[in-house]
Amino acid sequence: MSTVIITLKSGVDANELEKVKNDIRDQGGEITHESKLIKSIHAKFPTDKVHTLATNENWTVEADQEVRTQ
């Protein structure tokens, strides 16, 4: 499983977030965190299926990773 962050693109209706959540669950993923403020979802998702989420024009998908400052 890969941990990913899915964020809605600017100007996209917030209802798209529900579609993303349904896609995640339908393909065997698990939502671990949701932020309505920035319209994003953190999820554990089967590594071999991440590309199915990444091919949508309404949101971006990126790997969840540690962020460091100097």
C-alpha positions in Angstrom: 0.0 0.0 0.0 1.1 3.5 -0.8 0.2 6.6 1.3 -1.0 9.4 -0.9 -2.4 12.9 -0.6 -5.2 13.8 -3.0 -5.9 17.6 -3.3 -8.7 19.2 -5.3 -7.5 21.7 -7.9 -8.5 25.3 -7.5 -12.0 26.1 -8.7 -13.2 22.5 -8.5 -16.5 22.0 -6.7 -16.2 20.5 -3.2 -18.6 17.7 -4.2 -15.6 16.2 -6.2 -14.2 15.3 -2.8 -17.0 12.8 -2.3 -16.2 11.2 -5.7 -12.6 10.8 -4.7 -13.5 9.2 -1.4 -15.8 6.7 -3.3 -13.1 5.9 -5.8 -10.6 5.3 -3.0 -12.9 2.9 -1.2 -14.1 1.2 -4.4 -10.5 0.3 -5.3 -9.6 -1.1 -1.9 -8.1 2.1 -0.3 -8.5 3.5 3.1 -9.0 7.2 4.0 -6.8 8.1 6.9 -7.3 11.9 7.2 -9.5 14.5 5.5 -9.0 18.3 5.5 -12.0 20.2 4.3 -10.1 23.5 4.7 -7.7 22.7 1.9 -10.0 20.1 0.3 -7.6 17.2 0.6 -7.6 13.6 1.6 -4.7 11.4 2.9 -5.2 7.7 2.0 -3.6 4.3 2.0 -4.1 3.0 -1.5 -2.9 -0.1 -3.4 0.4 0.8 -5.0 -0.5 -0.8 -8.3 -3.7 1.3 -8.6 -2.4 4.8 -7.8 -2.3 5.7 -11.5 -6.1 5.3 -11.6 -6.5 8.2 -9.2 -3.7 10.3 -10.8 -5.5 10.4 -14.2 -8.3 12.8 -13.1 -8.3 16.4 -14.2 -10.1 17.6 -11.0 -7.4 16.7 -8.4 -3.7 16.0 -7.9 -2.1 13.0 -6.3 1.2 12.9 -4.6 3.1 10.6 -2.4 2.8 11.4 1.3 6.3 12.0 2.7 8.1 13.6 5.6 8.7 17.4 5.2 11.8 18.8 6.7 13.1 22.4 7.3 16.7 23.4 7.8 
